[in-house]
């Protein structure tokens, strides 16, 4: 299934990395990283580099 307007090279249900602050505190996403080695993505707030703040999510919140 393709989501109209989906601009990424991975499917919407592929895992991505973010932070607890983005998910739980609605911190603004200030850094987006596309890793060339595995084409994965990270959506980061730039306020933490602590391992315990890392979270794995689906790339698209609209994909079931």
C-alpha positions, 0 to 999 in steps of 0.5 A, a space after each residue: 500500500 502506498 500513501 499519497 504524498 509519501 516522500 521517503 524511500 522506505 515503506 511507511 511501516 518501516 521502523 525509524 528512530 526518535 526520542 522520548 521527548 518527541 513522543 511524550 513531550 511533543 518536542 519539535 523535530 529539529 534534526 532528520 537523518 537518513 542513514 545511507 548504509 541501511 536507508 533508515 531514518 531518525 527524527 530527533 529533537 536535538 535535546 538528548 543523546 542518552 540511550 534511554 531516551 531513544 525510541 523506535 517508531 513506525 515511519 508514518 503515524 498514518 500506516 496501520 
